[in-house]
Amino acid sequence: MLLDAILINIALFGSFYLRFEEGLPASYIPTYINAALLATVSLLAAFHFFGLYKNIWRYASVGELLSIVYAVSVGAAITIAGTYFISPLRLPHSVSVMFWLLAIVLTGGLRFSQRLRQENSIFLTRNNEQHKVLIIGAGDAGVLALRELKKRDFQDGLPVGFIDDSKEKINLQVQGFPVLGSREDIPQIVEEYQVDEIIIAIPSASGDTIRELVEICKKTQASSLKILPGVHDLLSGKLTVSPIREVQVEDLLGRDPVSVDLEEVAGYLKNQVVLVTGAGGSIGSELCRQIVRFDPAKLILTGHGENSIFEIQQELKEYPVLPEIFDVKDTEKVNLVFAKHKPSVVFHAAAHKHVPLMENNPEEALKNNVLGTYNLASAAAATGVKTFVLVSTDKAVNPTSVMGASKRIAEMVIQDFDRKAQTKFVAVRFGNVLGSRGSVIPTFKKQISEGGPVTVTDPKMTRYFMTIPEASQLVIQAGAMASGGEIFILDMGKPVKIIDLAKDLIRLSGLEPGKDIEIVYTGIRPGEKLYEELLTSEEGTTATKHKRIFVARPNDINSERIDQLVEQIRRRGSYLSREEIESLIKTLIPTFRQSN
């Protein structure tokens, strides 16, 4: 305010000086003194009223400039009017206009000098040894990336310019930085400007576009590649406020994420008691996060591991959640929990899922995945559950592993119960879930961080992949679409080669496959297949109203054989030999162990 008072008086003095070049006439001295007092008080009051003392001026823009113009205009008007009434002579028109202009220039210049100092810091910090950055995308997101670098005084890198496919932008400048070319020019520009880091700032781009850009960037000498997320991702909470993130494998899967309008389909959860098994796991915990958005009357978090259940309970403690620790193999406890809470909707995500581990412990796969599912389905039918959704896997199709076979039998169990009970029993079948516990991506990242080698079972190995949010949304969608007995399947695009994922992760870590990090082939593990399938030849599919979700037709289910198998597991469980287990599985899946 002191600086403003000084500048206001300088502006007024300058206006009189420019009007009366030979000196201020004596008759105008009272007018000048009155005007100085009025101008100082009225302009400072106007600046306070318009909030000019509450702005952070290093981020000033057009809005702040208009505030200065408005404030000076109001203060000048009060000064001119007041002087007219209390002074012997009015202010000359030329003095009034010049005072208005000078006051805007001086007080505005004081404030915008901070913004100009920040903007001009680029010319003071440019040098040949700085970390050089190339920004792909000269739109709003690209400008956000530039501002993020500016905010840190270019300590994280100095932009050399932008890349944009719009021909109208090439050779123009964005905030002082040139648009150097299109995506075809990236290799040449990286080499010419010795670029160290590339930032892809096109949040609206499709998966195919991102994959193409990443493929181009990977062939350059740039050591780092990052992606700027969309502002909508930050606002929705999908991402943290770290403005620039490392490229994720999700960006390289060659398909756009499957989106589900949960607001439209999840009405069946509102004011209902919902129970989730395996609530502490990757899929189960994400399911719980999605479910609480739809105001269930109560969400029952069940699981065998107390630590994981405690963690999700603490995360969702603001919602009506209740933990229950039990093992799905414990028939009595399952029945007690269902009788106590009487859930309307059940999501069954608890399972043993690791193929090699279950090959070494086949009896545990049958006990947990088959007997556990049977116990839950029986309790659901007995207590009048409306909808029961089983989380299954593509490994249940033509299974060659005990784990896959146990999940296929679990599908048969719920389809059998669907025929006998009022409850709508359905299953959801999908591929590998990125980032879930035990998935290949965390394993690769750990191996890379340790210097390698990265282990891949076979160069031909392919898998379908999806994200944790995709998986959990599909499960909720299935519950809304269920009429009973269906197996819902997600269209996950083309399968991805595991070796390609490994190479991509190595490159994205700034290293070279085969040079910095070795890739070692370890051979297919017991029970694994080179290729996964989503359907058996007998099932076929039916389209749904969601273009990326299909329904498999139920096969003939033999209730008697299912009951016999479950009874054998219940009676002999841990004492079943490997030969007995395979024989039991073949009573329901005759093609078991016949790899295609």
C-alpha positions as CSV (number, residue, x, y, z in Angstrom):
1,M,0.0,0.0,0.0
2,L,2.9,2.3,0.7
3,L,4.4,1.7,-2.7
4,D,0.9,2.2,-4.3
5,A,0.5,5.6,-2.4
6,I,3.9,6.7,-3.8
7,L,3.1,5.6,-7.4
8,I,-0.3,7.2,-7.3
9,N,1.3,10.6,-6.3
10,I,3.9,10.1,-9.0
11,A,1.2,9.5,-11.6
12,L,-0.7,12.6,-10.5
13,F,2.5,14.7,-10.5
14,G,3.4,13.4,-13.9
15,S,0.0,14.3,-15.3
16,F,0.3,17.9,-14.1
17,Y,3.9,18.1,-15.3
18,L,3.0,16.9,-18.8
19,R,0.0,19.4,-18.9
20,F,1.9,22.4,-17.6
21,E,5.4,22.0,-18.9
22,E,6.6,25.5,-17.7
23,G,5.5,24.8,-14.1
24,L,2.3,24.5,-12.1
25,P,0.4,27.7,-12.0
26,A,-0.3,29.1,-8.5
27,S,-4.0,28.9,-9.1
28,Y,-3.9,25.2,-9.5
29,I,-1.8,24.4,-6.4
30,P,-5.0,24.0,-4.1
31,T,-6.5,21.8,-6.8
32,Y,-3.3,19.7,-7.0
33,I,-3.2,19.2,-3.2
34,N,-6.8,18.2,-2.9
35,A,-6.5,15.9,-5.9
36,A,-3.4,14.2,-4.3
37,L,-5.2,13.6,-1.0
38,L,-8.3,12.3,-2.7
39,A,-6.4,10.2,-5.2
40,T,-4.3,8.5,-2.5
41,V,-7.3,7.6,-0.3
42,S,-9.8,6.7,-3.0
43,L,-7.4,4.6,-5.1
44,L,-6.1,2.7,-2.1
45,A,-9.7,2.0,-0.9
46,A,-10.6,0.9,-4.5
47,F,-7.6,-1.4,-4.6
48,H,-8.6,-3.0,-1.3
49,F,-12.3,-3.3,-2.4
50,F,-11.2,-5.1,-5.7
51,G,-8.9,-7.5,-3.8
52,L,-5.6,-6.3,-5.3
53,Y,-3.9,-6.9,-2.0
54,K,-5.0,-10.6,-1.9
55,N,-3.6,-11.8,-5.2
56,I,-0.4,-13.8,-5.8
57,W,1.0,-11.7,-8.7
58,R,3.5,-14.2,-10.0
59,Y,0.4,-16.0,-11.4
60,A,-1.3,-12.9,-12.7
61,S,-3.2,-13.0,-15.9
62,V,-5.9,-11.0,-17.8
63,G,-8.3,-11.2,-14.9
64,E,-6.0,-9.5,-12.6
65,L,-5.2,-6.8,-15.2
66,L,-8.9,-6.0,-15.5
67,S,-9.2,-5.7,-11.7
68,I,-6.4,-3.1,-11.8
69,V,-8.2,-1.2,-14.6
70,Y,-11.6,-1.3,-12.7
71,A,-10.0,-0.2,-9.4
72,V,-8.1,2.7,-11.0
73,S,-11.1,3.8,-12.9
74,V,-13.3,3.9,-9.8
75,G,-10.6,5.7,-7.7
76,A,-9.9,8.2,-10.5
77,A,-13.6,8.9,-10.9
78,I,-14.0,9.6,-7.2
79,T,-10.9,11.9,-7.3
80,I,-12.2,13.9,-10.3
81,A,-15.7,14.3,-8.9
82,G,-14.4,15.2,-5.4
83,T,-11.9,17.7,-6.7
84,Y,-14.7,19.4,-8.7
85,F,-16.7,20.0,-5.6
86,I,-14.0,21.0,-3.1
87,S,-11.4,22.8,-5.2
88,P,-11.6,26.3,-6.7
89,L,-10.6,24.9,-10.1
90,R,-11.5,21.5,-11.6
91,L,-8.9,19.1,-12.9
92,P,-8.1,19.7,-16.6
93,H,-9.5,16.9,-18.9
94,S,-6.0,16.1,-20.1
95,V,-4.7,15.7,-16.6
96,S,-7.6,13.4,-15.7
97,V,-7.0,11.1,-18.7
98,M,-3.2,11.1,-18.2
99,F,-3.6,10.4,-14.5
100,W,-5.9,7.4,-15.2
101,L,-3.4,6.0,-17.7
102,L,-0.3,6.6,-15.6
103,A,-1.9,5.1,-12.5
104,I,-2.8,1.9,-14.4
105,V,0.7,1.7,-15.9
106,L,2.6,2.3,-12.7
107,T,0.5,0.3,-10.2
108,G,-0.1,-2.5,-12.8
109,G,3.6,-2.6,-13.7
110,L,4.5,-3.0,-10.0
111,R,2.4,-6.1,-9.8
112,F,3.1,-7.6,-13.2
113,S,6.8,-7.2,-12.7
114,Q,6.7,-10.4,-10.6
115,R,5.0,-12.3,-13.4
116,L,7.5,-10.8,-15.9
117,R,10.4,-11.7,-13.8
118,Q,9.2,-15.3,-13.7
119,E,8.5,-15.4,-17.4
120,N,11.9,-13.9,-18.3
121,S,13.8,-16.4,-16.0
122,I,14.1,-18.6,-19.0
123,F,16.6,-16.3,-20.7
124,L,18.7,-16.3,-17.6
125,T,18.7,-20.1,-17.1
126,R,19.3,-21.4,-20.6
127,N,22.6,-23.2,-20.9
128,N,24.0,-26.1,-22.9
129,E,24.4,-28.4,-19.8
130,Q,20.8,-28.3,-18.6
131,H,18.5,-31.3,-18.8
132,K,16.6,-30.8,-22.0
133,V,12.9,-31.6,-22.4
134,L,10.7,-32.0,-25.5
135,I,7.0,-31.6,-25.0
136,I,4.6,-33.5,-27.3
137,G,1.4,-31.6,-27.7
138,A,1.2,-27.8,-28.0
139,G,-2.3,-27.5,-26.6
140,D,-3.6,-26.8,-23.1
141,A,-1.9,-29.9,-21.6
142,G,1.4,-28.9,-23.2
143,V,1.2,-25.4,-21.7
144,L,0.4,-27.0,-18.3
145,A,3.6,-29.1,-18.6
146,L,5.6,-26.0,-19.5
147,R,4.2,-24.1,-16.6
148,E,5.0,-27.0,-14.2
149,L,8.6,-26.8,-15.4
150,K,8.6,-23.0,-15.1
151,K,7.2,-23.1,-11.6
152,R,10.3,-25.1,-10.5
153,D,12.6,-22.5,-12.3
154,F,13.4,-25.2,-14.9
155,Q,15.4,-27.2,-12.3
156,D,13.7,-30.4,-13.7
157,G,14.5,-29.6,-17.3
158,L,14.6,-26.8,-19.9
159,P,12.1,-27.2,-22.8
160,V,13.6,-27.1,-26.3
161,G,10.2,-26.8,-27.8
162,F,7.0,-28.6,-28.7
163,I,5.9,-31.3,-31.1
164,D,2.4,-31.1,-32.6
165,D,0.7,-32.7,-35.6
166,S,-1.3,-29.6,-36.3
167,K,0.3,-28.0,-39.4
168,E,-1.1,-24.6,-38.4
169,K,1.0,-24.6,-35.2
170,I,4.4,-25.7,-36.7
171,N,7.0,-22.9,-36.7
172,L,4.9,-20.8,-34.3
173,Q,5.7,-20.2,-30.7
174,V,3.9,-21.1,-27.4
175,Q,5.0,-18.8,-24.6
176,G,8.3,-18.2,-26.2
177,F,9.0,-21.9,-27.2
178,P,8.9,-23.0,-30.8
179,V,6.7,-25.8,-32.2
180,L,9.5,-27.7,-33.9
181,G,7.6,-30.2,-36.0
182,S,5.2,-33.2,-36.1
183,R,5.6,-36.7,-34.6
184,E,7.6,-37.8,-37.7
185,D,10.2,-35.3,-36.8
186,I,10.7,-36.5,-33.2
187,P,13.9,-38.7,-33.8
188,Q,15.6,-35.8,-35.7
189,I,14.7,-33.2,-33.1
190,V,15.8,-35.3,-30.2
191,E,19.2,-35.8,-31.9
192,E,19.6,-32.2,-33.0
193,Y,18.7,-30.7,-29.6
194,Q,20.2,-33.5,-27.6
195,V,16.9,-34.1,-25.7
196,D,17.1,-36.0,-22.4
197,E,13.4,-36.3,-21.6
198,I,10.2,-36.4,-23.6
199,I,6.8,-35.5,-22.0
200,I,3.6,-36.6,-23.8
201,A,1.0,-34.0,-23.0
202,I,-2.0,-35.2,-24.9
203,P,-4.4,-36.6,-22.2
204,S,-7.3,-37.0,-24.7
205,A,-5.3,-39.2,-27.1
206,S,-6.5,-42.8,-27.7
207,G,-4.5,-45.8,-26.6
208,D,-3.4,-46.5,-30.1
209,T,-2.0,-42.9,-30.5
210,I,-0.1,-43.1,-27.1
211,R,1.3,-46.5,-28.2
212,E,2.5,-45.1,-31.5
213,L,4.1,-42.1,-29.9
214,V,5.8,-44.2,-27.3
215,E,7.2,-46.6,-30.0
216,I,8.6,-43.5,-31.8
217,C,10.1,-42.1,-28.6
218,K,11.6,-45.4,-27.6
219,K,13.8,-45.5,-30.7
220,T,15.4,-42.1,-29.8
221,Q,18.3,-41.4,-27.4
222,A,16.0,-39.7,-24.9
223,S,16.6,-41.4,-21.5
224,S,13.2,-40.6,-19.9
225,L,9.6,-40.7,-21.1
226,K,6.6,-39.3,-19.2
227,I,2.9,-38.7,-19.6
228,L,0.9,-35.8,-18.4
229,P,-2.5,-37.0,-17.0
230,G,-5.7,-35.2,-17.8
231,V,-7.1,-32.6,-15.3
232,H,-10.3,-34.7,-15.1
233,D,-8.2,-37.6,-13.8
234,L,-6.8,-35.4,-11.0
235,L,-10.2,-34.0,-10.1
236,S,-11.8,-37.5,-10.0
237,G,-9.2,-38.8,-7.7
238,K,-7.9,-41.4,-10.1
239,L,-4.4,-39.8,-9.9
240,T,-2.5,-38.0,-7.3
241,V,-1.5,-34.4,-7.6
242,S,1.9,-35.3,-8.9
243,P,1.5,-33.4,-12.2
244,I,3.7,-35.6,-14.4
245,R,3.8,-39.3,-14.0
246,E,5.9,-42.1,-15.4
247,V,4.5,-44.0,-18.4
248,Q,2.5,-46.9,-17.2
249,V,2.1,-50.3,-19.0
250,E,-1.7,-49.5,-19.2
251,D,-0.8,-46.9,-21.8
252,L,0.8,-49.5,-24.0
253,L,-1.9,-52.2,-24.2
254,G,-3.1,-51.1,-27.7
255,R,-6.7,-50.5,-26.7
256,D,-8.8,-47.8,-25.0
257,P,-9.9,-48.5,-21.4
258,V,-13.3,-50.0,-21.1
259,S,-15.6,-47.5,-19.4
260,V,-18.8,-48.4,-17.6
261,D,-21.5,-45.9,-16.6
262,L,-21.8,-47.1,-13.0
263,E,-24.2,-44.4,-12.1
264,E,-26.7,-46.0,-14.5
265,V,-26.2,-49.6,-13.5
266,A,-25.4,-49.6,-9.8
267,G,-28.8,-48.7,-8.4
268,Y,-29.2,-52.2,-7.2
269,L,-26.6,-51.5,-4.5
270,K,-28.3,-48.4,-3.0
271,N,-29.6,-49.0,0.6
272,Q,-28.7,-52.7,0.3
273,V,-26.5,-54.9,2.5
274,V,-23.5,-55.9,0.3
275,L,-21.0,-58.5,1.2
276,V,-17.6,-58.8,-0.5
277,T,-15.3,-61.8,0.0
278,G,-11.6,-61.3,-0.4
279,A,-12.2,-57.6,0.4
280,G,-8.5,-57.1,1.2
281,G,-7.3,-58.3,-2.2
282,S,-6.5,-56.3,-5.3
283,I,-9.9,-56.8,-7.0
284,G,-11.9,-57.1,-3.7
285,S,-10.6,-53.8,-2.3
286,E,-11.2,-51.9,-5.5
287,L,-14.7,-53.3,-5.6
288,C,-15.3,-52.0,-2.1
289,R,-14.1,-48.5,-3.1
290,Q,-16.5,-48.5,-6.0
291,I,-19.4,-49.9,-4.0
292,V,-19.4,-47.3,-1.2
293,R,-20.0,-44.6,-3.8
294,F,-23.6,-45.9,-4.2
295,D,-24.7,-45.6,-0.6
296,P,-25.2,-49.2,0.5
297,A,-26.9,-49.6,3.8
298,K,-24.0,-51.7,5.0
299,L,-20.8,-53.1,3.3
300,I,-19.5,-56.3,4.9
301,L,-15.7,-56.7,4.4
302,T,-14.8,-60.4,4.7
303,G,-11.5,-62.1,4.3
304,H,-9.0,-64.6,5.8
305,G,-6.1,-62.1,6.3
306,E,-6.7,-59.7,9.2
307,N,-4.1,-57.2,8.0
308,S,-5.5,-56.6,4.6
309,I,-9.1,-56.4,6.0
310,F,-7.9,-53.9,8.6
311,E,-6.3,-51.7,5.9
312,I,-9.4,-51.5,3.7
313,Q,-11.6,-50.9,6.7
314,Q,-9.4,-48.0,7.8
315,E,-9.5,-46.6,4.2
316,L,-13.3,-46.7,4.1
317,K,-13.9,-45.9,7.8
318,E,-16.1,-42.9,6.9
319,Y,-18.6,-45.3,5.3
320,P,-20.9,-48.0,6.8
321,V,-18.5,-50.9,6.6
322,L,-18.2,-53.9,9.0
323,P,-15.3,-56.4,8.9
324,E,-15.8,-60.1,9.3
325,I,-12.8,-62.4,9.5
326,F,-13.5,-65.9,8.2
327,D,-12.3,-68.6,5.9
328,V,-14.7,-69.4,3.0
329,K,-14.0,-73.1,3.7
330,D,-15.5,-72.8,7.2
331,T,-19.1,-73.8,6.5
332,E,-20.4,-73.0,9.9
333,K,-18.9,-69.5,10.1
334,V,-20.1,-68.7,6.5
335,N,-23.6,-69.6,7.5
336,L,-23.4,-67.6,10.7
337,V,-22.2,-64.4,8.9
338,F,-24.9,-64.7,6.2
339,A,-27.6,-65.3,8.8
340,K,-26.4,-62.4,10.9
341,H,-26.2,-59.8,8.1
342,K,-28.6,-61.2,5.5
343,P,-26.8,-59.5,2.5
344,S,-28.8,-58.7,-0.6
345,V,-25.8,-58.7,-2.9
346,V,-22.6,-60.8,-2.7
347,F,-19.4,-60.3,-4.7
348,H,-17.2,-63.4,-4.3
349,A,-13.6,-62.3,-5.0
350,A,-11.8,-64.6,-2.6
351,A,-9.7,-67.3,-4.4
352,H,-6.3,-69.0,-4.7
353,K,-5.1,-67.7,-8.1
354,H,-1.4,-68.5,-8.5
355,V,-1.0,-71.3,-11.1
356,P,2.4,-72.8,-10.1
357,L,1.6,-72.6,-6.4
358,M,-1.7,-74.5,-6.9
359,E,0.1,-77.1,-9.0
360,N,2.1,-77.9,-5.9
361,N,-0.9,-77.6,-3.6
362,P,-3.8,-78.9,-5.7
363,E,-5.9,-79.9,-2.7
364,E,-5.9,-76.3,-1.5
365,A,-7.1,-75.0,-4.9
366,L,-10.1,-77.4,-4.7
367,K,-10.8,-76.6,-1.0
368,N,-10.7,-72.9,-1.4
369,N,-12.0,-72.3,-4.9
370,V,-14.6,-75.1,-5.1
371,L,-15.7,-75.9,-1.6
372,G,-15.5,-72.2,-0.6
373,T,-17.7,-71.1,-3.5
374,Y,-20.1,-73.9,-2.7
375,N,-20.4,-72.8,0.9
376,L,-21.0,-69.2,0.0
377,A,-23.6,-70.1,-2.8
378,S,-25.4,-72.4,-0.3
379,A,-25.6,-69.7,2.3
380,A,-26.7,-67.1,-0.2
381,A,-29.5,-69.4,-1.4
382,A,-30.6,-70.2,2.1
383,T,-30.7,-66.5,3.3
384,G,-32.4,-65.1,0.2
385,V,-29.5,-63.2,-1.4
386,K,-30.8,-61.4,-4.5
387,T,-27.6,-61.4,-6.6
388,F,-24.4,-63.4,-6.3
389,V,-21.4,-62.5,-8.6
390,L,-18.4,-64.9,-8.8
391,V,-15.1,-63.4,-10.0
392,S,-13.6,-66.0,-12.4
393,T,-10.7,-66.1,-14.8
394,D,-9.8,-66.9,-18.4
395,K,-7.7,-69.8,-17.1
396,A,-11.0,-71.6,-16.4
397,V,-11.4,-72.1,-20.2
398,N,-10.1,-75.5,-21.4
399,P,-8.0,-75.6,-18.2
400,T,-4.6,-77.2,-18.1
401,S,-3.9,-76.1,-14.5
402,V,-5.5,-77.2,-11.3
403,M,-6.2,-73.5,-10.5
404,G,-8.0,-73.0,-13.8
405,A,-9.9,-76.2,-13.4
406,S,-11.0,-75.2,-9.8
407,K,-12.3,-71.9,-11.1
408,R,-14.2,-73.6,-14.0
409,I,-15.8,-76.0,-11.4
410,A,-16.7,-72.9,-9.3
411,E,-18.5,-71.5,-12.3
412,M,-20.4,-74.8,-12.7
413,V,-21.3,-74.6,-9.0
414,I,-22.9,-71.2,-9.2
415,Q,-24.7,-72.1,-12.5
416,D,-26.0,-75.2,-10.8
417,F,-27.3,-73.1,-7.8
418,D,-28.9,-70.7,-10.2
419,R,-31.2,-73.4,-11.4
420,K,-32.2,-74.5,-7.9
421,A,-32.5,-71.2,-6.0
422,Q,-34.3,-67.8,-6.3
423,T,-30.9,-66.0,-6.1
424,K,-29.4,-64.8,-9.4
425,F,-26.0,-66.4,-9.7
426,V,-23.6,-65.1,-12.3
427,A,-19.8,-65.2,-13.0
428,V,-17.4,-62.7,-14.5
429,R,-14.5,-63.9,-16.5
430,F,-11.5,-61.8,-17.3
431,G,-7.7,-62.0,-18.0
432,N,-4.7,-60.9,-16.1
433,V,-5.2,-57.8,-13.9
434,L,-2.4,-55.2,-14.1
435,G,-1.0,-54.2,-10.8
436,S,-2.7,-57.0,-8.8
437,R,-0.8,-58.9,-6.2
438,G,1.5,-61.5,-7.9
439,S,1.0,-60.1,-11.4
440,V,3.9,-60.0,-13.8
441,I,4.3,-56.2,-13.8
442,P,5.5,-55.8,-10.2
443,T,7.8,-58.7,-10.6
444,F,9.4,-57.2,-13.7
445,K,9.8,-53.8,-12.0
446,K,11.5,-55.4,-9.0
447,Q,13.9,-57.4,-11.3
448,I,14.7,-54.2,-13.3
449,S,15.4,-52.2,-10.1
450,E,17.8,-55.0,-8.9
451,G,19.7,-54.8,-12.2
452,G,18.2,-57.9,-13.8
453,P,17.9,-60.3,-15.3
454,V,14.2,-60.1,-16.2
455,T,12.7,-63.6,-16.4
456,V,10.2,-64.6,-19.1
457,T,8.8,-68.1,-19.3
458,D,8.6,-68.3,-23.1
459,P,9.0,-65.8,-26.0
460,K,5.6,-66.9,-27.4
461,M,3.7,-66.4,-24.2
462,T,0.7,-64.1,-24.5
463,R,-1.9,-62.9,-22.1
464,Y,-5.0,-60.7,-22.0
465,F,-4.7,-57.8,-19.7
466,M,-7.0,-55.3,-18.0
467,T,-6.7,-52.8,-15.2
468,I,-8.0,-53.1,-11.6
469,P,-10.7,-50.4,-12.1
470,E,-11.8,-52.1,-15.4
471,A,-12.1,-55.5,-13.6
472,S,-14.0,-54.1,-10.6
473,Q,-16.4,-52.1,-12.8
474,L,-17.1,-55.1,-14.9
475,V,-18.0,-57.1,-11.8
476,I,-20.5,-54.4,-10.7
477,Q,-21.9,-54.1,-14.2
478,A,-22.4,-57.9,-14.3
479,G,-24.5,-57.7,-11.1
480,A,-26.8,-55.1,-12.7
481,M,-27.2,-57.1,-16.0
482,A,-27.7,-60.5,-14.3
483,S,-30.8,-62.5,-15.1
484,G,-29.2,-65.7,-13.7
485,G,-26.7,-68.3,-14.8
486,E,-24.6,-66.1,-17.2
487,I,-20.8,-65.9,-17.5
488,F,-20.0,-62.3,-18.5
489,I,-16.8,-61.8,-20.6
490,L,-15.0,-58.6,-21.3
491,D,-13.6,-57.8,-24.8
492,M,-10.0,-57.1,-23.8
493,G,-8.7,-56.5,-27.3
494,K,-5.7,-58.4,-28.6
495,P,-3.6,-60.5,-26.3
496,V,-0.2,-59.0,-25.4
497,K,3.1,-60.8,-25.6
498,I,4.8,-61.0,-22.2
499,I,8.2,-60.5,-23.8
500,D,7.0,-57.1,-25.3
501,L,5.9,-56.0,-21.9
502,A,9.3,-56.9,-20.4
503,K,11.1,-55.0,-23.1
504,D,8.8,-51.9,-22.8
505,L,9.3,-51.7,-19.1
506,I,13.1,-52.0,-19.5
507,R,13.1,-49.2,-22.0
508,L,10.8,-47.0,-20.0
509,S,13.3,-47.4,-17.1
510,G,15.9,-45.7,-19.3
511,L,17.7,-49.0,-20.1
512,E,18.3,-51.1,-23.1
513,P,17.0,-54.7,-23.3
514,G,19.8,-57.2,-23.8
515,K,22.4,-54.6,-23.1
516,D,21.7,-53.0,-19.7
517,I,19.2,-55.6,-18.6
518,E,19.3,-59.2,-19.7
519,I,16.1,-61.2,-20.5
520,V,16.3,-64.8,-19.5
521,Y,13.8,-67.5,-20.6
522,T,13.0,-69.9,-17.9
523,G,10.5,-72.2,-19.6
524,I,6.7,-72.7,-19.1
525,R,5.9,-73.5,-15.5
526,P,3.6,-76.4,-14.5
527,G,0.0,-75.9,-15.5
528,E,0.6,-72.8,-17.7
529,K,-0.5,-72.4,-21.3
530,L,1.2,-70.3,-24.0
531,Y,-2.1,-68.7,-25.0
532,E,-5.2,-68.0,-22.9
533,E,-8.8,-68.2,-24.1
534,L,-12.0,-66.5,-23.0
535,L,-14.5,-69.1,-24.3
536,T,-14.8,-72.8,-24.9
537,S,-16.0,-73.8,-28.3
538,E,-19.3,-75.0,-26.9
539,E,-20.2,-71.8,-25.0
540,G,-20.6,-69.2,-27.8
541,T,-21.4,-65.6,-26.9
542,T,-24.4,-63.3,-26.9
543,A,-24.0,-59.6,-27.1
544,T,-25.3,-57.3,-24.4
545,K,-26.3,-53.6,-24.4
546,H,-22.7,-52.8,-23.5
547,K,-20.6,-53.2,-26.6
548,R,-17.5,-54.5,-24.8
549,I,-19.3,-57.1,-22.6
550,F,-20.5,-60.5,-23.8
551,V,-22.4,-63.4,-22.3
552,A,-21.4,-67.0,-22.6
553,R,-24.2,-69.5,-22.9
554,P,-24.2,-72.0,-19.9
555,N,-23.2,-75.5,-20.7
556,D,-25.0,-78.6,-19.4
557,I,-24.3,-78.9,-15.7
558,N,-24.3,-82.2,-13.9
559,S,-25.7,-81.5,-10.4
560,E,-25.1,-85.0,-9.1
561,R,-21.4,-85.0,-10.1
562,I,-20.9,-81.5,-8.6
563,D,-22.4,-82.7,-5.3
564,Q,-20.3,-85.8,-5.3
565,L,-17.1,-83.8,-5.9
566,V,-17.9,-81.3,-3.2
567,E,-18.7,-84.1,-0.8
568,Q,-15.3,-85.7,-1.5
569,I,-13.5,-82.4,-0.9
570,R,-15.5,-81.9,2.3
571,R,-14.7,-85.4,3.6
572,R,-11.1,-85.9,2.5
573,G,-9.9,-82.5,1.6
574,S,-6.2,-82.3,2.6
575,Y,-5.8,-86.1,2.2
576,L,-6.7,-86.2,-1.5
577,S,-3.7,-87.4,-3.6
578,R,-2.7,-85.7,-6.8
579,E,-4.1,-88.7,-8.8
580,E,-7.4,-88.5,-7.0
581,I,-7.7,-84.8,-7.6
582,E,-7.1,-85.1,-11.3
583,S,-9.6,-87.9,-11.5
584,L,-12.2,-85.9,-9.6
585,I,-11.7,-82.9,-11.9
586,K,-12.1,-85.1,-15.0
587,T,-15.6,-86.2,-13.8
588,L,-16.7,-82.6,-14.6
589,I,-14.0,-81.5,-17.1
590,P,-13.1,-84.5,-19.3
591,T,-10.6,-82.6,-21.3
592,F,-8.5,-81.5,-18.3
593,R,-4.7,-81.6,-18.9
594,Q,-5.3,-81.8,-22.6
595,S,-3.5,-78.6,-23.6
596,N,-4.6,-77.0,-26.9
